[in-house]
Amino acid sequence: MMRSGFRLGRLFGIEISIDWSWIVVFLLLSWELAAAVFPSVHPTWQPGLCRLVAIVASLLFFASVLTHEFAHSLVAKAKGMEVRNITLFLFGGVSNIQREPPSADAEFLITIVGPLTSFALGLLFLVLGGVTMREAGDVVGSPSQILARLSPLSTLLFWLGQINILVALFNLIPAFPLDGGRVLRSIIWAATNNMRGATRIAVWTGQLFAWTMIFCGIWMIFGARLPIVGSGLLNGIWLTFIGWFISSAAVSSYQQIVIGDVLQGVPVANLMRADARVAPAHIPVSSLVNDFLMRGDEETFPVAEGDRLEGLVSLDDVRAVPQEAWSRTDVNDIMTPADRLEAVAPRTASSEAVLKMSRANLRAIPVVDNGHLVGMLRLRDVMRWLQLHSDGMLPV
């Protein structure tokens, strides 16, 4: 799968990565805390101390978000679902759970544990903040005086407590695909025994909330002051952007479920191209370009000796080779070998094949039966089949 960030490591068998957009949010949050939040509470703090506490607060906040996502992921793994990675990005974090939950009960448990974890973290930080405040004797005076006397540690703990509880409450908004929307879907799913219908209702609810956020954000841009979110150009833009993101994510999630549902009972053999052109392993790249890539609209070719799959070569592989080296470079030098390939069997459900293609960022995947190449499944053929058989179910 293509990445737009970098890998941090692996924990409990789950890869942890950071999207580049997370760095932007980290810097903005640190700047906001250092320039506005902490100086307003502690006017006597030096700028250096404000910046230091702000950076530590931002790091611990995203560690809390990571803990929230691990809660989802570990329960999903306990339910037998594969979790490939957790990514921190612009809006916090996302667990890459490979399949939809097997039942409404499983979805409820997998989902609700995230907000509960954030609530627990929030309460823990608030209790620790209260302990450190009492030990320092900072419990006498007006609220503003008490806040001003808080130590950096107490300030940090109280802020983390509040922000984690806010994260929990925000995630419980019944706007699919937020946690609250998934909880709503699990309840409707359990009541109706219809996952797609439950998803449609949860998506409609999510879009209603999303468009409300977009409307409020635009209203704020033009000067309105709203409860909780306040006012201001930047707050309005941010609220509008979040609303747009939730709406887009809801539609995308529903479409993925419909696609998986429609393809579930369709074997790969029904959609594959049995007459796919096969590139020999020992021809030069120049021949691949002239005799294969330039002779049609295919961009990916299986490489085989007889019907034994040797690998896969694509337009992207050719682009990685300097043009002057095409004539002295063979296809087997640039192809992805068979032992590193994702492949599917003719009897595999097409929904599984599409999932594999998505994970590996492939536009085509070889179809292999007992080690013998029998065809190629192309994403464009899958999409054409969906257009013919979805009966208008893809739009929400």
ZIKAZI-V189898 format. One line per field, one symbol per residue. ss: DSSP state (h for helix, s for strand, l for the rest). phi: phi as a letter, one per 30 degrees, with the letter a starting at -180 (. if undefined). psi: psi as a letter, one per 20 degrees, with the letter a starting at -180 (. if undefined). A space follows every 10 residues. Layout:
ss = ???
phi = ???
psi = ???
//
This chain:
ss = llllssssss sllssssssh hhhhhhhhhh hhhhhhhhhh hlllllhhhh hhhhhhhhhh hhhhhhhhhh hhhhhhhhll llsssssssl lsssssslll lllhhhhhhh hhhhhhhhhh hhhhhhhhhh hhhhhlllll llhhhhhhhl lhhhhhhhhh hhhhhhhhhh hlllllllhh hhhhhhhhhh hhllhhhhhh hhhhhhhhhh hhhhhhhhhh hllllsllls llhhhhhhhh hhhhhhhhhh hhhhhhhhhh hhhlllshhh hlsllllssl lllshhhhhh hlhhhlllls sssssllsss sssshhhhhl llhhhhhhls hhhhlsshhh llssllllsh hhhhhhhhhh lllssssssl lssssssshh hhhhhhhhhl llllll
phi = .dcbabcclb bhicdcbbde dddddedddd ddddcbdddd dbddddedde dddddddddd dddddddedd dedddddddi cdbdabbdbe ckabcdddbd edaddddedd ddddeddded dedddddddd ddddddiccc kdeddddddd deddeddddd dddddddddd ddedbdcded dddedddded dchbdddddd dddedddddd dddddddddd ecjdcceidi bjdddddddd dddddddddd dddddddddd dddeccdeed cdcdcddccd dcddeddedd cbddcacdcb bdcbciccdc lbbbeddddd ceedcedccd eddcdddedc cdbbcedddd dddddddddc hccabdcbbh icdblbccdd ddddddddcd hidddd
psi = pqqkbqphap pkjppprpqh hhhghggggg ggghhgghhh hmiiqqhggg gghggggggh ghhggggghh ggghhghhjj qpogrpppag jerppmphrq qirhgggggh ghhghhgggg gggghgghgh ghghhikljp arghggghiq rhgggggggh gghhhhgggg hiplopkrgh hhggghghgh hiknggghgg ghgggghggg hgggghghgh hjiqpqqgic aqgghggghg gggggggghg gggghhgggh ghigjoqhhh iroikppppq hjqqhhhggh ifhijajqip pqpqocjoph apqrhhgghi pqhijghjpq hihiroqhij qprqqhiqph hgghgggghj lqiqpqppol ippiapoqhh hghgghhhii kjigq.
//
